[in-house]
Amino acid sequence: MAAEIRAEMVAQVHSILIEPGTDVAVGDTVLLLESMKMEIPVIVEAAGTVVDIPVRPGDVVHEGDLLVTLALTAG
């Protein structure tokens, strides 16, 4: 089963802290967005393995844009 992490606002991708294949736990920060000179952490709400990151630092994302796809951990 997969989970998608999507942008909640218009922002610029500041930095990506994971890569495909990285295992993440609930509460881990996977990337930082920047909006109005503030860094906003994007936090995982379900444990899993990173499958895809379709954004790069410097990209501008809009509300609803896909940031990260996870393969959820069974259990």
VEXDREN-2710 file (C-alpha; in Angstrom, 1 decimal):
% VEXDREN-2710
k/r/px/py/pz
1/MET/0.0/0.0/0.0
2/ALA/1.2/3.5/-0.8
3/ALA/0.8/6.9/0.8
4/GLU/1.3/10.3/-0.7
5/ILE/2.6/13.4/1.0
6/ARG/1.2/16.5/-0.6
7/ALA/1.9/20.2/-0.2
8/GLU/-0.5/22.1/2.1
9/MET/0.4/25.5/0.8
10/VAL/2.2/27.4/-2.0
11/ALA/5.9/27.3/-1.1
12/GLN/9.4/26.7/-2.5
13/VAL/11.2/23.4/-1.8
14/HIS/14.1/24.4/0.4
15/SER/15.8/21.1/1.1
16/ILE/15.1/17.4/0.8
17/LEU/16.3/15.3/3.8
18/ILE/15.6/11.8/2.4
19/GLU/16.1/9.8/-0.8
20/PRO/14.4/6.9/-2.4
21/GLY/14.9/3.8/-0.3
22/THR/15.0/5.7/3.0
23/ASP/12.9/4.1/5.8
24/VAL/10.9/6.8/7.7
25/ALA/8.9/6.7/10.9
26/VAL/6.0/8.7/12.1
27/GLY/7.2/12.2/13.0
28/ASP/10.3/12.2/10.8
29/THR/10.9/15.3/8.7
30/VAL/11.3/14.5/5.0
31/LEU/11.8/17.9/3.5
32/LEU/11.7/21.6/4.3
33/LEU/9.5/24.1/2.4
34/GLU/10.1/27.8/2.5
35/SER/7.3/30.4/2.5
36/MET/7.5/34.0/3.4
37/LYS/11.1/33.5/4.7
38/MET/10.0/30.8/7.1
39/GLU/11.1/27.1/6.9
40/ILE/8.2/24.7/7.2
41/PRO/9.0/21.0/8.0
42/VAL/7.0/18.3/6.1
43/ILE/6.5/15.5/8.6
44/VAL/5.6/11.9/7.9
45/GLU/2.3/10.7/9.4
46/ALA/2.8/7.0/8.6
47/ALA/5.9/4.7/8.7
48/GLY/7.2/3.4/5.4
49/THR/9.9/3.5/2.7
50/VAL/10.4/6.4/0.4
51/VAL/9.6/5.4/-3.2
52/ASP/9.6/8.6/-5.1
53/ILE/10.4/12.3/-4.6
54/PRO/9.1/14.2/-7.7
55/VAL/10.3/17.6/-6.5
56/ARG/13.8/19.2/-6.3
57/PRO/15.2/22.1/-4.2
58/GLY/14.1/25.4/-5.7
59/ASP/10.8/24.0/-7.1
60/VAL/7.7/26.0/-6.4
61/VAL/4.8/23.8/-5.2
62/HIS/1.2/24.6/-4.9
63/GLU/-1.4/23.2/-2.5
64/GLY/-2.1/19.6/-3.3
65/ASP/1.1/19.0/-5.3
66/LEU/2.8/15.6/-4.7
67/LEU/6.0/15.9/-2.6
68/VAL/6.8/12.3/-1.6
69/THR/5.4/8.8/-2.2
70/LEU/5.9/6.1/0.5
71/ALA/5.4/2.4/0.5
72/LEU/3.7/1.9/3.8
73/THR/5.2/-0.5/6.4
74/ALA/2.9/-3.4/7.1
75/GLY/1.6/-3.7/10.6
END
